[in-house]
């Protein structure tokens, strides 16, 4: 069983870039990707959506 790739995200641009890199690595190695949010008053999906735009 493969260990998942775990990434912590917050509101920063740096963390959104880390998600992009982690997603590419997870796909490259066929790993699941687990995102853990430190978004404060925002929903994790809002933080991820902000990074996708």
C-alpha distance matrix in Angstrom:
0.0 3.8 6.6 9.3 12.6 15.2 18.9 22.0 24.9 28.5 31.7 32.1 32.1 29.9 27.0 27.4 27.3 24.1 22.5 23.7 22.3 18.9 18.8 19.7 17.1 14.3 15.8 16.3 12.8 11.4 9.9 10.9 14.0 15.3 19.0 20.9 24.6 27.5 30.0 32.6 34.8 33.0 30.3 27.0 27.7 31.0 29.7 27.2 30.1 32.4 30.1 30.0 33.8
3.8 0.0 3.8 6.3 9.2 12.2 15.7 19.0 21.9 25.6 28.7 28.8 28.7 26.4 23.6 24.0 23.7 20.5 19.1 20.3 18.6 15.3 15.4 16.3 13.5 10.8 12.8 13.2 9.6 8.8 6.7 8.3 11.1 12.8 16.4 18.5 22.2 25.1 27.5 30.3 32.6 30.8 28.2 24.7 25.4 28.6 26.9 24.5 27.4 29.5 27.0 27.0 30.8
6.6 3.8 0.0 3.8 6.7 9.0 12.7 15.8 18.9 22.6 25.9 26.0 26.2 23.8 20.9 21.8 21.7 18.2 17.1 18.8 17.2 13.6 14.5 15.9 13.0 10.5 13.4 14.1 10.8 10.5 7.3 8.0 9.6 10.4 13.8 15.5 19.2 21.8 24.5 27.2 29.7 28.1 25.8 22.3 23.5 26.5 24.6 22.5 25.8 27.5 25.1 25.6 29.4
9.3 6.3 3.8 0.0 3.8 6.1 9.7 12.9 15.7 19.4 22.5 22.8 23.0 20.9 17.8 18.4 18.6 15.3 13.7 15.6 14.5 10.7 11.3 13.3 11.0 8.1 11.2 12.7 10.2 9.4 5.7 5.0 5.8 6.7 10.2 12.3 16.0 18.9 21.2 24.1 26.5 24.6 22.3 18.7 19.7 22.8 20.9 18.7 22.0 23.8 21.5 21.9 25.7
12.6 9.2 6.7 3.8 0.0 3.8 6.7 10.3 13.0 16.8 19.8 19.6 19.6 17.3 14.5 15.1 15.1 11.6 10.5 12.5 11.1 7.3 8.8 10.8 8.5 6.5 10.2 11.5 9.8 10.0 6.6 6.3 5.0 6.2 8.6 10.9 14.3 16.9 19.2 22.4 24.9 23.0 21.0 17.3 18.4 21.0 18.7 16.6 20.0 21.3 18.7 19.5 23.2
15.2 12.2 9.0 6.1 3.8 0.0 3.8 6.9 9.9 13.6 16.9 17.1 17.7 15.5 12.3 13.5 14.2 10.7 9.6 12.6 11.8 8.3 10.1 12.9 11.2 9.6 13.1 14.8 13.5 13.6 10.0 8.6 6.0 4.8 6.0 7.4 10.8 13.3 15.8 18.8 21.5 19.9 18.2 14.6 16.4 18.8 16.3 14.8 18.5 19.6 17.3 18.7 22.3
18.9 15.7 12.7 9.7 6.7 3.8 0.0 3.8 6.4 10.1 13.3 13.3 13.9 11.8 8.5 10.0 10.9 7.6 6.9 10.4 10.0 7.3 9.5 12.4 11.5 10.8 14.1 15.8 15.3 15.7 12.6 11.1 7.6 6.3 5.0 6.2 8.6 10.7 13.0 16.2 19.0 17.3 16.1 12.5 14.4 16.3 13.4 12.2 16.0 16.5 14.2 16.1 19.4
22.0 19.0 15.8 12.9 10.3 6.9 3.8 0.0 3.8 7.0 10.5 11.0 12.6 10.8 7.3 9.6 11.4 8.7 8.4 12.2 12.5 10.4 12.5 15.6 15.1 14.5 17.6 19.5 19.1 19.4 16.2 14.3 10.8 8.5 5.8 4.7 5.8 7.1 9.8 12.8 15.8 14.5 13.9 10.7 13.4 14.7 11.6 11.6 15.4 15.4 13.8 16.3 19.2
24.9 21.9 18.9 15.7 13.0 9.9 6.4 3.8 0.0 3.8 7.0 7.8 9.5 8.8 5.1 6.9 9.6 8.1 7.5 11.1 12.4 11.2 12.7 15.8 16.2 15.8 18.4 20.6 20.9 21.0 18.2 16.1 12.3 10.3 6.8 6.0 4.9 5.9 7.2 10.7 13.4 11.7 11.5 8.4 11.0 11.5 8.2 8.6 12.3 11.9 10.6 13.5 16.0
28.5 25.6 22.6 19.4 16.8 13.6 10.1 7.0 3.8 0.0 3.8 5.6 8.5 8.8 6.1 7.9 11.0 10.5 10.4 13.6 15.2 14.6 16.0 19.0 19.6 19.5 21.9 24.1 24.5 24.7 21.9 19.8 16.0 13.9 10.2 8.6 5.9 4.8 4.8 8.0 10.7 9.5 10.4 8.5 11.3 10.7 7.3 9.3 12.3 11.1 10.7 14.1 15.9
31.7 28.7 25.9 22.5 19.8 16.9 13.3 10.5 7.0 3.8 0.0 3.8 6.7 8.6 7.2 7.8 11.1 11.8 11.8 14.3 16.4 16.5 17.6 20.2 21.5 21.6 23.6 25.8 26.7 26.9 24.5 22.4 18.6 16.8 13.0 12.0 9.0 7.8 5.9 8.5 10.3 8.8 10.5 9.4 11.4 9.6 6.3 9.1 11.1 8.9 9.2 12.8 13.7
32.1 28.8 26.0 22.8 19.6 17.1 13.3 11.0 7.8 5.6 3.8 0.0 3.8 5.3 5.5 6.7 8.9 10.0 11.2 13.1 14.7 15.5 17.1 19.2 20.3 21.1 23.2 24.8 26.0 26.7 24.5 22.9 19.1 17.8 14.3 13.7 11.3 10.2 9.3 11.9 14.0 12.5 14.2 12.6 14.3 12.6 9.1 10.9 12.9 10.2 9.4 13.1 14.0
32.1 28.7 26.2 23.0 19.6 17.7 13.9 12.6 9.5 8.5 6.7 3.8 0.0 3.8 5.5 5.2 6.3 8.7 10.0 10.9 12.7 14.3 15.6 17.2 18.7 20.0 21.6 23.0 24.6 25.5 23.8 22.5 18.9 18.4 15.1 15.4 13.6 13.3 12.3 15.2 17.0 14.9 16.1 14.2 15.0 13.4 10.0 10.7 12.2 9.4 7.6 11.1 11.7
29.9 26.4 23.8 20.9 17.3 15.5 11.8 10.8 8.8 8.8 8.6 5.3 3.8 0.0 3.8 5.4 5.1 6.2 8.8 10.0 10.7 12.2 14.3 15.6 16.5 18.1 20.1 21.2 22.5 23.8 21.9 21.0 17.5 17.1 14.2 14.6 13.5 13.2 13.4 16.4 18.7 17.0 17.9 15.4 16.7 15.8 12.1 12.3 14.6 12.4 9.9 13.2 14.5
27.0 23.6 20.9 17.8 14.5 12.3 8.5 7.3 5.1 6.1 7.2 5.5 5.5 3.8 0.0 3.8 5.3 4.8 6.3 8.8 9.8 10.2 12.2 14.3 15.0 15.9 18.2 19.7 20.6 21.5 19.3 18.0 14.3 13.5 10.5 10.8 10.0 10.3 10.8 14.1 16.6 14.7 15.0 12.2 13.8 13.5 9.8 9.8 12.8 11.4 9.0 12.2 14.3
27.4 24.0 21.8 18.4 15.1 13.5 10.0 9.6 6.9 7.9 7.8 6.7 5.2 5.4 3.8 0.0 3.8 5.3 5.1 6.6 8.9 9.8 10.7 12.8 14.4 15.2 16.8 18.6 20.1 20.6 18.9 17.5 13.9 13.7 10.7 12.0 11.0 12.1 11.6 15.2 17.0 14.4 14.3 11.5 12.0 11.6 8.2 7.2 9.7 8.5 5.4 8.4 10.7
27.3 23.7 21.7 18.6 15.1 14.2 10.9 11.4 9.6 11.0 11.1 8.9 6.3 5.1 5.3 3.8 0.0 3.8 5.4 5.1 6.4 8.6 9.9 11.0 12.6 14.2 15.7 16.8 18.6 19.7 18.4 17.8 14.5 15.1 12.8 14.5 14.2 15.2 15.2 18.7 20.7 18.2 18.1 15.1 15.4 15.2 11.9 10.5 12.6 11.4 7.8 9.9 12.1
24.1 20.5 18.2 15.3 11.6 10.7 7.6 8.7 8.1 10.5 11.8 10.0 8.7 6.2 4.8 5.3 3.8 0.0 3.8 5.4 5.1 5.9 8.4 9.9 10.4 11.9 14.1 15.1 16.3 17.5 15.7 15.2 11.9 12.3 10.5 12.1 12.6 13.9 14.8 18.3 20.8 18.5 18.1 14.7 15.7 16.2 12.7 11.3 14.2 13.6 10.3 12.3 15.1
22.5 19.1 17.1 13.7 10.5 9.6 6.9 8.4 7.5 10.4 11.8 11.2 10.0 8.8 6.3 5.1 5.4 3.8 0.0 3.8 5.5 5.0 5.9 8.5 9.8 10.1 12.0 14.0 15.2 15.6 13.8 12.7 9.2 9.9 8.0 10.5 11.2 13.4 13.9 17.7 19.7 17.0 15.9 12.3 12.7 13.8 10.8 8.6 11.6 11.9 8.7 10.1 13.4
23.7 20.3 18.8 15.6 12.5 12.6 10.4 12.2 11.1 13.6 14.3 13.1 10.9 10.0 8.8 6.6 5.1 5.4 3.8 0.0 3.8 5.5 5.2 6.4 8.8 10.0 10.8 12.4 14.5 15.2 14.3 13.8 11.0 12.6 11.4 14.2 14.8 17.0 17.1 20.9 22.6 19.6 18.5 15.1 14.7 15.5 12.9 10.1 12.2 12.4 8.8 9.1 12.2
22.3 18.6 17.2 14.5 11.1 11.8 10.0 12.5 12.4 15.2 16.4 14.7 12.7 10.7 9.8 8.9 6.4 5.1 5.5 3.8 0.0 3.8 5.5 5.2 6.3 8.6 10.0 10.6 12.4 14.0 13.1 13.5 11.0 13.0 12.4 15.1 16.4 18.3 19.1 22.8 25.0 22.3 21.3 17.7 17.8 18.9 16.0 13.5 15.9 15.9 12.3 12.9 15.8
18.9 15.3 13.6 10.7 7.3 8.3 7.3 10.4 11.2 14.6 16.5 15.5 14.3 12.2 10.2 9.8 8.6 5.9 5.0 5.5 3.8 0.0 3.8 5.4 5.0 5.9 8.5 9.7 10.5 11.6 10.0 10.1 7.5 9.6 9.6 12.5 14.4 16.8 18.1 21.7 24.0 21.5 20.1 16.3 16.7 18.4 15.6 13.1 16.0 16.7 13.4 14.0 17.4
18.8 15.4 14.5 11.3 8.8 10.1 9.5 12.5 12.7 16.0 17.6 17.1 15.6 14.3 12.2 10.7 9.9 8.4 5.9 5.2 5.5 3.8 0.0 3.8 5.5 5.1 6.1 8.5 10.0 10.1 9.2 8.9 6.8 9.6 10.0 13.5 15.3 18.2 18.9 22.6 24.4 21.5 19.6 15.9 15.5 17.4 15.3 12.1 14.5 15.8 12.7 12.3 16.0
19.7 16.3 15.9 13.3 10.8 12.9 12.4 15.6 15.8 19.0 20.2 19.2 17.2 15.6 14.3 12.8 11.0 9.9 8.5 6.4 5.2 5.4 3.8 0.0 3.8 5.5 5.2 6.1 8.7 9.7 10.0 11.0 9.8 13.0 13.6 17.0 18.8 21.5 22.2 26.0 27.8 24.9 23.1 19.5 18.9 20.6 18.4 15.2 17.1 18.2 14.8 14.1 17.3
17.1 13.5 13.0 11.0 8.5 11.2 11.5 15.1 16.2 19.6 21.5 20.3 18.7 16.5 15.0 14.4 12.6 10.4 9.8 8.8 6.3 5.0 5.5 3.8 0.0 3.8 5.4 4.9 6.1 8.3 8.1 9.9 9.2 12.4 13.6 16.8 19.1 21.7 23.0 26.7 28.9 26.3 24.5 20.8 20.7 22.7 20.2 17.3 19.8 20.8 17.4 17.2 20.6
14.3 10.8 10.5 8.1 6.5 9.6 10.8 14.5 15.8 19.5 21.6 21.1 20.0 18.1 15.9 15.2 14.2 11.9 10.1 10.0 8.6 5.9 5.1 5.5 3.8 0.0 3.8 5.5 5.3 5.7 4.7 6.2 6.1 9.7 11.8 15.1 17.9 20.8 22.2 25.8 27.8 25.2 23.1 19.3 19.2 21.7 19.6 16.6 19.1 20.7 17.7 17.4 21.0
15.8 12.8 13.4 11.2 10.2 13.1 14.1 17.6 18.4 21.9 23.6 23.2 21.6 20.1 18.2 16.8 15.7 14.1 12.0 10.8 10.0 8.5 6.1 5.2 5.4 3.8 0.0 3.8 5.5 4.9 6.3 7.9 8.6 12.4 14.3 18.0 20.4 23.6 24.5 28.2 29.8 26.9 24.6 20.9 20.1 22.6 21.0 17.5 19.5 21.3 18.3 17.2 20.7
16.3 13.2 14.1 12.7 11.5 14.8 15.8 19.5 20.6 24.1 25.8 24.8 23.0 21.2 19.7 18.6 16.8 15.1 14.0 12.4 10.6 9.7 8.5 6.1 4.9 5.5 3.8 0.0 3.8 5.7 7.8 10.6 11.4 15.2 17.1 20.5 23.0 25.9 27.1 30.8 32.7 29.9 27.8 24.1 23.5 25.7 23.8 20.5 22.5 24.0 20.7 19.7 23.0
12.8 9.6 10.8 10.2 9.8 13.5 15.3 19.1 20.9 24.5 26.7 26.0 24.6 22.5 20.6 20.1 18.6 16.3 15.2 14.5 12.4 10.5 10.0 8.7 6.1 5.3 5.5 3.8 0.0 3.8 5.5 9.0 10.6 14.2 16.7 19.9 22.9 25.8 27.4 30.9 33.0 30.5 28.3 24.5 24.3 26.9 24.9 21.8 24.2 25.8 22.7 22.1 25.6
11.4 8.8 10.5 9.4 10.0 13.6 15.7 19.4 21.0 24.7 26.9 26.7 25.5 23.8 21.5 20.6 19.7 17.5 15.6 15.2 14.0 11.6 10.1 9.7 8.3 5.7 4.9 5.7 3.8 0.0 3.8 6.8 9.4 13.0 15.9 19.3 22.3 25.5 27.0 30.4 32.2 29.6 27.0 23.3 22.9 25.8 24.3 21.0 23.2 25.3 22.5 21.6 25.2
9.9 6.7 7.3 5.7 6.6 10.0 12.6 16.2 18.2 21.9 24.5 24.5 23.8 21.9 19.3 18.9 18.4 15.7 13.8 14.3 13.1 10.0 9.2 10.0 8.1 4.7 6.3 7.8 5.5 3.8 0.0 3.8 6.4 9.6 12.8 15.9 19.2 22.4 24.1 27.4 29.4 27.0 24.4 20.7 20.8 23.8 22.1 19.2 21.8 23.9 21.2 20.8 24.6
10.9 8.3 8.0 5.0 6.3 8.6 11.1 14.3 16.1 19.8 22.4 22.9 22.5 21.0 18.0 17.5 17.8 15.2 12.7 13.8 13.5 10.1 8.9 11.0 9.9 6.2 7.9 10.6 9.0 6.8 3.8 0.0 3.8 6.6 10.0 13.2 16.4 19.8 21.3 24.5 26.3 23.9 21.1 17.6 17.6 20.9 19.5 16.7 19.4 21.7 19.5 19.1 22.9
14.0 11.1 9.6 5.8 5.0 6.0 7.6 10.8 12.3 16.0 18.6 19.1 18.9 17.5 14.3 13.9 14.5 11.9 9.2 11.0 11.0 7.5 6.8 9.8 9.2 6.1 8.6 11.4 10.6 9.4 6.4 3.8 0.0 3.8 6.5 9.9 12.9 16.3 17.8 21.1 23.0 20.6 18.1 14.4 14.8 17.7 16.0 13.4 16.4 18.4 16.1 16.3 20.1
15.3 12.8 10.4 6.7 6.2 4.8 6.3 8.5 10.3 13.9 16.8 17.8 18.4 17.1 13.5 13.7 15.1 12.3 9.9 12.6 13.0 9.6 9.6 13.0 12.4 9.7 12.4 15.2 14.2 13.0 9.6 6.6 3.8 0.0 3.8 6.6 9.9 13.3 15.0 18.1 20.1 18.0 15.6 12.0 13.1 16.2 14.5 12.6 15.9 17.8 16.1 16.9 20.5
19.0 16.4 13.8 10.2 8.6 6.0 5.0 5.8 6.8 10.2 13.0 14.3 15.1 14.2 10.5 10.7 12.8 10.5 8.0 11.4 12.4 9.6 10.0 13.6 13.6 11.8 14.3 17.1 16.7 15.9 12.8 10.0 6.5 3.8 0.0 3.8 6.4 9.9 11.4 14.6 16.6 14.5 12.4 8.8 10.4 13.0 11.0 9.6 13.2 14.7 13.2 14.5 18.0
20.9 18.5 15.5 12.3 10.9 7.4 6.2 4.7 6.0 8.6 12.0 13.7 15.4 14.6 10.8 12.0 14.5 12.1 10.5 14.2 15.1 12.5 13.5 17.0 16.8 15.1 18.0 20.5 19.9 19.3 15.9 13.2 9.9 6.6 3.8 0.0 3.8 6.8 9.1 11.8 14.3 12.9 11.3 8.2 11.0 13.2 11.1 11.0 14.6 15.6 14.7 16.7 19.8
24.6 22.2 19.2 16.0 14.3 10.8 8.6 5.8 4.9 5.9 9.0 11.3 13.6 13.5 10.0 11.0 14.2 12.6 11.2 14.8 16.4 14.4 15.3 18.8 19.1 17.9 20.4 23.0 22.9 22.3 19.2 16.4 12.9 9.9 6.4 3.8 0.0 3.8 5.4 8.2 10.7 9.4 8.4 5.8 9.3 10.6 8.4 9.5 12.9 13.4 13.2 15.6 18.2
27.5 25.1 21.8 18.9 16.9 13.3 10.7 7.1 5.9 4.8 7.8 10.2 13.3 13.2 10.3 12.1 15.2 13.9 13.4 17.0 18.3 16.8 18.2 21.5 21.7 20.8 23.6 25.9 25.8 25.5 22.4 19.8 16.3 13.3 9.9 6.8 3.8 0.0 3.8 5.7 9.1 8.9 9.4 8.1 11.8 12.0 9.6 11.7 14.8 14.4 14.5 17.5 19.6
30.0 27.5 24.5 21.2 19.2 15.8 13.0 9.8 7.2 4.8 5.9 9.3 12.3 13.4 10.8 11.6 15.2 14.8 13.9 17.1 19.1 18.1 18.9 22.2 23.0 22.2 24.5 27.1 27.4 27.0 24.1 21.3 17.8 15.0 11.4 9.1 5.4 3.8 0.0 3.8 6.2 5.4 6.7 6.3 9.7 8.9 7.0 10.0 12.4 11.8 12.7 15.7 17.2
32.6 30.3 27.2 24.1 22.4 18.8 16.2 12.8 10.7 8.0 8.5 11.9 15.2 16.4 14.1 15.2 18.7 18.3 17.7 20.9 22.8 21.7 22.6 26.0 26.7 25.8 28.2 30.8 30.9 30.4 27.4 24.5 21.1 18.1 14.6 11.8 8.2 5.7 3.8 0.0 3.8 5.6 7.9 9.0 12.3 11.3 10.2 13.5 15.4 14.6 16.1 19.0 20.2
34.8 32.6 29.7 26.5 24.9 21.5 19.0 15.8 13.4 10.7 10.3 14.0 17.0 18.7 16.6 17.0 20.7 20.8 19.7 22.6 25.0 24.0 24.4 27.8 28.9 27.8 29.8 32.7 33.0 32.2 29.4 26.3 23.0 20.1 16.6 14.3 10.7 9.1 6.2 3.8 0.0 3.8 6.8 9.4 11.8 10.3 10.5 13.9 15.0 14.4 16.7 19.2 19.9
33.0 30.8 28.1 24.6 23.0 19.9 17.3 14.5 11.7 9.5 8.8 12.5 14.9 17.0 14.7 14.4 18.2 18.5 17.0 19.6 22.3 21.5 21.5 24.9 26.3 25.2 26.9 29.9 30.5 29.6 27.0 23.9 20.6 18.0 14.5 12.9 9.4 8.9 5.4 5.6 3.8 0.0 3.8 6.4 8.3 6.5 7.0 10.4 11.3 10.9 13.3 15.6 16.4
30.3 28.2 25.8 22.3 21.0 18.2 16.1 13.9 11.5 10.4 10.5 14.2 16.1 17.9 15.0 14.3 18.1 18.1 15.9 18.5 21.3 20.1 19.6 23.1 24.5 23.1 24.6 27.8 28.3 27.0 24.4 21.1 18.1 15.6 12.4 11.3 8.4 9.4 6.7 7.9 6.8 3.8 0.0 3.8 5.4 5.3 6.7 9.0 10.0 11.0 13.1 14.7 16.1
27.0 24.7 22.3 18.7 17.3 14.6 12.5 10.7 8.4 8.5 9.4 12.6 14.2 15.4 12.2 11.5 15.1 14.7 12.3 15.1 17.7 16.3 15.9 19.5 20.8 19.3 20.9 24.1 24.5 23.3 20.7 17.6 14.4 12.0 8.8 8.2 5.8 8.1 6.3 9.0 9.4 6.4 3.8 0.0 3.8 5.4 5.1 6.3 8.6 9.9 11.0 12.6 14.8
27.7 25.4 23.5 19.7 18.4 16.4 14.4 13.4 11.0 11.3 11.4 14.3 15.0 16.7 13.8 12.0 15.4 15.7 12.7 14.7 17.8 16.7 15.5 18.9 20.7 19.2 20.1 23.5 24.3 22.9 20.8 17.6 14.8 13.1 10.4 11.0 9.3 11.8 9.7 12.3 11.8 8.3 5.4 3.8 0.0 3.8 5.4 5.1 6.0 8.5 9.9 10.5 12.6
31.0 28.6 26.5 22.8 21.0 18.8 16.3 14.7 11.5 10.7 9.6 12.6 13.4 15.8 13.5 11.6 15.2 16.2 13.8 15.5 18.9 18.4 17.4 20.6 22.7 21.7 22.6 25.7 26.9 25.8 23.8 20.9 17.7 16.2 13.0 13.2 10.6 12.0 8.9 11.3 10.3 6.5 5.3 5.4 3.8 0.0 3.8 5.5 5.0 6.1 8.7 9.9 10.9
29.7 26.9 24.6 20.9 18.7 16.3 13.4 11.6 8.2 7.3 6.3 9.1 10.0 12.1 9.8 8.2 11.9 12.7 10.8 12.9 16.0 15.6 15.3 18.4 20.2 19.6 21.0 23.8 24.9 24.3 22.1 19.5 16.0 14.5 11.0 11.1 8.4 9.6 7.0 10.2 10.5 7.0 6.7 5.1 5.4 3.8 0.0 3.8 5.5 5.2 6.5 8.9 10.5
27.2 24.5 22.5 18.7 16.6 14.8 12.2 11.6 8.6 9.3 9.1 10.9 10.7 12.3 9.8 7.2 10.5 11.3 8.6 10.1 13.5 13.1 12.1 15.2 17.3 16.6 17.5 20.5 21.8 21.0 19.2 16.7 13.4 12.6 9.6 11.0 9.5 11.7 10.0 13.5 13.9 10.4 9.0 6.3 5.1 5.5 3.8 0.0 3.8 5.4 5.2 6.4 9.1
30.1 27.4 25.8 22.0 20.0 18.5 16.0 15.4 12.3 12.3 11.1 12.9 12.2 14.6 12.8 9.7 12.6 14.2 11.6 12.2 15.9 16.0 14.5 17.1 19.8 19.1 19.5 22.5 24.2 23.2 21.8 19.4 16.4 15.9 13.2 14.6 12.9 14.8 12.4 15.4 15.0 11.3 10.0 8.6 6.0 5.0 5.5 3.8 0.0 3.8 5.4 5.1 6.6
32.4 29.5 27.5 23.8 21.3 19.6 16.5 15.4 11.9 11.1 8.9 10.2 9.4 12.4 11.4 8.5 11.4 13.6 11.9 12.4 15.9 16.7 15.8 18.2 20.8 20.7 21.3 24.0 25.8 25.3 23.9 21.7 18.4 17.8 14.7 15.6 13.4 14.4 11.8 14.6 14.4 10.9 11.0 9.9 8.5 6.1 5.2 5.4 3.8 0.0 3.8 5.5 5.6
30.1 27.0 25.1 21.5 18.7 17.3 14.2 13.8 10.6 10.7 9.2 9.4 7.6 9.9 9.0 5.4 7.8 10.3 8.7 8.8 12.3 13.4 12.7 14.8 17.4 17.7 18.3 20.7 22.7 22.5 21.2 19.5 16.1 16.1 13.2 14.7 13.2 14.5 12.7 16.1 16.7 13.3 13.1 11.0 9.9 8.7 6.5 5.2 5.4 3.8 0.0 3.8 5.5
30.0 27.0 25.6 21.9 19.5 18.7 16.1 16.3 13.5 14.1 12.8 13.1 11.1 13.2 12.2 8.4 9.9 12.3 10.1 9.1 12.9 14.0 12.3 14.1 17.2 17.4 17.2 19.7 22.1 21.6 20.8 19.1 16.3 16.9 14.5 16.7 15.6 17.5 15.7 19.0 19.2 15.6 14.7 12.6 10.5 9.9 8.9 6.4 5.1 5.5 3.8 0.0 3.8
33.8 30.8 29.4 25.7 23.2 22.3 19.4 19.2 16.0 15.9 13.7 14.0 11.7 14.5 14.3 10.7 12.1 15.1 13.4 12.2 15.8 17.4 16.0 17.3 20.6 21.0 20.7 23.0 25.6 25.2 24.6 22.9 20.1 20.5 18.0 19.8 18.2 19.6 17.2 20.2 19.9 16.4 16.1 14.8 12.6 10.9 10.5 9.1 6.6 5.6 5.5 3.8 0.0
